[in-house]
Amino acid sequence: MASDVVLKDLKLKAEALNSLKLPVTVKAGFVGTITLKVPWKGLGKEPVIVLIDRVFILAHPVVDGRSLKEEDREKLFEAKLQQIEVNTRLMQFFFCPERKK
């Protein structure tokens, strides 16, 4: 005997999808319906069937160095260097041995 478990109007967690390091950044999304057909008496012997209906995802491409023009790639590189410099200065300010007198 199989019975269905039906989940409707599920909101997707953007941060969970973004943690997969996909070539897109997910802003929002939802799934209309997920239906699980579970054969309770044959659990472990018969398959559980998962049906997914209506998946909607709002996403945009991830900006990386491969898809940028040379000029933009250089600007991005310079911005990263500046961020490294700022972080280095902050580390020196807070963790410099001379300051702990």
C-alpha positions as CSV (number, residue, x, y, z in Angstrom):
1,M,0.0,0.0,0.0
2,A,1.5,3.3,-1.1
3,S,0.4,6.7,0.2
4,D,1.3,10.2,-1.0
5,V,2.9,12.9,1.0
6,V,2.3,16.3,-0.7
7,L,4.1,19.5,0.1
8,K,2.9,22.7,-1.6
9,D,4.2,26.2,-2.2
10,L,7.7,25.7,-0.7
11,K,10.1,28.6,-0.5
12,L,13.6,27.8,-1.6
13,K,16.5,29.0,0.6
14,A,18.7,31.1,-1.7
15,E,21.7,30.8,0.7
16,A,21.5,26.9,0.5
17,L,21.5,27.0,-3.3
18,N,24.3,29.6,-3.4
19,S,26.5,27.4,-1.1
20,L,26.6,24.9,-4.0
21,K,28.9,27.3,-5.9
22,L,26.8,27.3,-9.0
23,P,27.6,29.7,-11.9
24,V,24.5,31.7,-10.9
25,T,23.6,33.7,-7.8
26,V,20.1,32.7,-6.6
27,K,18.0,35.6,-5.3
28,A,14.7,33.8,-4.7
29,G,12.7,30.7,-5.6
30,F,9.9,28.3,-4.8
31,V,8.6,24.9,-5.7
32,G,4.9,24.5,-6.5
33,T,4.5,20.9,-5.3
34,I,6.6,18.0,-4.2
35,T,4.8,14.7,-4.0
36,L,6.4,11.7,-2.3
37,K,4.9,8.3,-3.2
38,V,5.9,6.1,-0.3
39,P,5.3,2.3,-0.3
40,W,5.1,2.0,3.5
41,K,4.6,-1.8,3.5
42,G,7.4,-2.3,1.0
43,L,9.8,0.4,2.4
44,G,13.3,-0.7,1.6
45,K,12.1,-3.1,-1.1
46,E,10.2,-0.8,-3.4
47,P,11.2,2.7,-4.6
48,V,10.1,5.9,-3.1
49,I,9.0,8.1,-6.0
50,V,9.5,11.9,-5.8
51,L,7.6,14.2,-8.2
52,I,8.5,17.8,-8.4
53,D,6.1,20.3,-10.1
54,R,6.7,24.0,-10.9
55,V,10.2,25.1,-9.9
56,F,10.7,28.8,-10.2
57,I,14.1,30.4,-9.5
58,L,15.2,34.0,-9.8
59,A,19.0,34.1,-10.5
60,H,21.7,36.1,-12.2
61,P,25.1,35.0,-13.5
62,V,28.0,35.0,-11.1
63,V,30.5,37.7,-12.0
64,D,33.9,36.2,-12.4
65,G,37.1,37.0,-14.3
66,R,36.4,34.7,-17.2
67,S,33.2,36.5,-18.3
68,L,34.6,40.1,-18.0
69,K,36.2,42.4,-20.5
70,E,40.0,43.0,-19.9
71,E,39.3,46.5,-18.7
72,D,36.7,45.3,-16.1
73,R,38.9,42.4,-15.1
74,E,41.7,44.9,-14.3
75,K,39.3,47.0,-12.2
76,L,38.1,44.0,-10.3
77,F,41.7,42.9,-9.7
78,E,42.6,46.4,-8.4
79,A,39.6,46.4,-6.1
80,K,40.7,43.0,-4.7
81,L,44.2,44.2,-4.1
82,Q,42.8,47.3,-2.2
83,Q,40.7,45.0,-0.1
84,I,43.7,42.9,0.8
85,E,45.6,46.0,1.7
86,V,42.8,47.2,4.0
87,N,42.5,43.8,5.6
88,T,46.3,43.7,6.1
89,R,46.3,47.1,7.8
90,L,43.4,46.1,10.1
91,M,45.2,42.9,11.1
92,Q,48.4,44.9,11.8
93,F,46.4,47.4,13.8
94,F,44.6,44.9,16.0
95,F,47.3,42.2,16.3
96,C,50.6,44.0,16.1
97,P,52.8,43.0,19.1
98,E,54.1,46.6,19.6
99,R,50.5,47.7,20.5
100,K,50.1,45.2,23.4
101,K,52.3,47.2,25.9
